[in-house]
Amino acid sequence: VMLPFIFTGGGSVTIMNQIGITIVMAMSYNMLLGQGGMLSFGHAVYMGLGGFIAVHIMNFVEDGLWLPLPLLPLVGGLVGLGMATIVGSFSTRKAGVVFAMISLGIGELLAASCIVVTAFFGGEEGVSGDRTWAPPTFGIEFITQIEVYYLIAFWVLISIFLMYLFTQTPVGKMANAVRDNPERAEFVGYSMRWVRYVSFCGAGFFAGIAGAL
């Protein structure tokens, strides 16, 4: 809340915006590697898809679709969750090197698709949009960087709080057990695959939020 009053320059606020987005992305990756012990080389896929969908939806909002701009990160999160649901259905069957190689393959597949599927990804030029054309939300048009900063800060705090709550659930605690000793987790009645799958989907959701931001 106080940082923009300490670092008042426009460049400083821009950097803090990037830091906030990176915090959400890093914390979502921590759900995979730190909590679940899954080394992923393709976690940027969910962030990227969340970002692409968000900018397309934002352009639809400019054309008349009703959606408050502060809710756009939620759309990106749902896209990340949807993609993680599909990829996790087969990638979380194994951990270790197998999981890492599958994640690397998915990342390379999407990287190649960015050049081929130009109608969605825009090729090397990407997809552009203008957030200031969206209808104001409670009188806020998100024209200045400081308005965007507080929107990002809000989603950073919400995301960190939700990720903390996940660690307090039985699945979140069992993710640590599956990371440290998967065989023992199986012996007490928990499926290694389903614990990994739920953690994977949650990480994809928050990565999508970061992409939309």
C-alpha positions in Angstrom: 0.0 0.0 0.0 2.8 2.4 0.9 5.4 1.6 -1.7 4.1 4.1 -4.4 4.4 6.9 -1.9 8.0 6.0 -1.3 9.0 5.3 -4.9 7.0 7.9 -6.7 8.6 7.7 -10.2 6.7 6.3 -13.1 9.5 3.8 -13.8 9.5 2.6 -10.2 5.8 1.9 -10.3 6.1 0.0 -13.6 8.9 -2.2 -12.1 6.8 -2.8 -9.0 3.9 -3.9 -11.2 6.2 -6.4 -12.9 7.4 -7.6 -9.4 3.8 -8.1 -8.3 3.0 -10.2 -11.4 6.2 -12.2 -10.9 5.4 -12.9 -7.3 2.1 -14.6 -8.3 3.9 -16.6 -10.9 6.7 -17.6 -8.6 4.3 -18.6 -5.8 2.2 -20.7 -8.3 5.5 -22.5 -9.3 6.1 -23.1 -5.6 2.9 -25.0 -5.4 4.4 -27.4 -8.0 8.1 -27.7 -7.0 8.2 -26.4 -3.4 5.0 -28.1 -2.1 4.6 -31.0 -4.5 8.2 -31.7 -5.6 7.2 -31.5 -9.4 9.9 -30.0 -11.5 8.2 -28.3 -14.4 9.9 -26.8 -17.5 6.6 -25.6 -19.0 4.9 -23.6 -16.3 5.0 -20.5 -18.4 2.4 -22.2 -20.7 -0.4 -21.4 -18.3 0.8 -17.9 -17.7 1.0 -17.3 -21.4 -2.4 -18.7 -22.3 -4.0 -16.7 -19.5 -2.4 -13.6 -20.9 -3.5 -14.3 -24.5 -7.0 -15.1 -23.5 -7.1 -12.0 -21.3 -6.1 -9.6 -24.1 -8.6 -11.2 -26.5 -11.4 -10.8 -23.9 -10.2 -7.3 -23.2 -10.6 -6.5 -26.9 -14.1 -8.0 -26.8 -14.9 -5.7 -23.9 -13.9 -2.8 -26.0 -16.4 -4.0 -28.6 -19.3 -4.1 -26.1 -18.8 -7.3 -24.0 -19.7 -6.6 -20.4 -16.9 -7.6 -18.0 -15.3 -5.3 -15.4 -11.6 -5.0 -16.0 -10.6 -6.0 -12.4 -12.2 -9.4 -13.0 -10.1 -10.1 -16.1 -7.4 -11.9 -14.0 -10.0 -14.4 -12.9 -10.7 -15.2 -16.6 -7.0 -15.8 -17.1 -6.9 -18.0 -14.0 -9.8 -20.2 -15.3 -8.0 -20.6 -18.6 -4.9 -21.7 -16.9 -6.9 -24.1 -14.7 -8.6 -25.5 -17.8 -5.3 -26.1 -19.6 -3.8 -27.6 -16.4 -6.7 -29.9 -16.1 -6.1 -31.3 -19.5 -2.3 -31.5 -19.3 -2.3 -32.8 -15.7 -4.6 -35.7 -16.5 -1.6 -37.5 -18.1 1.5 -35.6 -16.9 0.9 -36.2 -13.2 0.9 -40.0 -13.4 4.6 -39.9 -12.8 7.0 -37.5 -11.1 10.7 -36.8 -11.5 12.3 -36.9 -14.9 9.1 -38.2 -16.7 7.0 -35.2 -15.5 9.8 -32.8 -16.3 10.2 -34.0 -19.8 6.4 -33.9 -20.5 6.3 -30.4 -19.2 9.2 -29.4 -21.5 7.4 -31.0 -24.5 4.2 -29.1 -23.7 6.1 -25.9 -23.5 7.8 -26.5 -26.8 4.5 -27.4 -28.4 2.9 -24.1 -27.4 6.0 -22.2 -28.4 5.8 -23.7 -31.9 2.0 -23.0 -32.0 2.6 -19.3 -31.4 4.3 -19.0 -34.8 1.8 -21.3 -36.6 -1.6 -20.3 -35.2 -1.3 -16.7 -36.0 -5.1 -16.1 -35.8 -4.9 -16.5 -32.0 -1.3 -15.8 -31.1 -0.6 -13.1 -33.6 2.6 -14.6 -34.8 5.8 -12.8 -33.9 4.0 -9.5 -33.4 1.7 -10.9 -30.7 -1.8 -9.5 -29.9 -2.3 -5.9 -28.8 -5.0 -4.2 -26.9 -5.7 -1.1 -24.9 -7.0 -1.4 -21.3 -8.1 2.3 -21.2 -10.8 1.6 -23.7 -12.7 -0.7 -21.3 -15.6 0.8 -19.4 -14.7 2.5 -16.0 -15.1 0.4 -12.9 -16.4 2.5 -10.0 -15.0 5.5 -11.9 -11.6 4.0 -12.3 -10.4 3.8 -15.9 -6.9 2.3 -15.2 -5.2 4.9 -17.3 -2.4 5.6 -14.9 0.2 3.1 -13.7 -0.7 3.7 -10.1 -4.2 2.5 -10.7 -2.9 -0.6 -12.3 -0.5 -1.0 -9.4 -3.2 -1.2 -6.9 -5.2 -3.6 -9.0 -2.1 -5.9 -9.2 -1.5 -5.5 -5.5 -5.0 -6.6 -4.8 -4.7 -9.8 -6.8 -1.3 -10.5 -5.4 -2.6 -10.4 -1.8 -5.7 -12.4 -2.8 -3.6 -15.0 -4.6 -1.1 -15.4 -1.8 -3.9 -15.8 0.8 -5.6 -18.4 -1.3 -2.3 -20.3 -1.9 -1.7 -20.2 1.8 -5.1 -21.6 2.5 -4.4 -24.4 0.1 -1.3 -25.4 2.1 -3.6 -25.8 5.2 -6.0 -28.2 3.5 -5.5 -32.0 3.7 -4.5 -32.1 0.0 -2.0 -29.3 0.5 -0.4 -31.1 3.5 -0.3 -34.4 1.6 1.5 -32.7 -1.2 4.4 -32.3 1.1 4.2 -36.0 2.0 4.0 -37.0 -1.6 7.0 -34.8 -2.3 9.1 -36.4 0.5 8.0 -40.0 0.5 5.3 -40.9 -2.1 5.3 -44.6 -1.2 4.5 -43.9 2.4 1.7 -41.5 1.3 0.2 -44.4 -0.7 0.4 -46.6 2.4 -1.8 -44.3 4.4 -4.5 -44.3 1.7 -3.7 -41.2 -0.5 -3.3 -41.4 -4.2 0.0 -39.9 -5.3 -1.4 -39.1 -8.7 -4.5 -37.3 -7.4 -2.6 -35.2 -4.9 -0.2 -34.1 -7.7 -3.1 -33.5 -10.0 -4.9 -31.2 -7.6 -1.7 -29.3 -6.9 -0.9 -29.0 -10.6 -4.4 -27.6 -11.4 -4.1 -25.1 -8.6 -0.7 -23.9 -9.8 -2.1 -23.6 -13.3 -4.9 -21.4 -12.0 -2.7 -18.9 -10.3 -0.2 -18.9 -13.2 -3.2 -17.9 -15.4 -3.9 -15.0 -13.1 -0.3 -13.8 -13.4 -0.6 -14.0 -17.2 -3.8 -12.0 -17.2 -2.2 -9.3 -14.9 
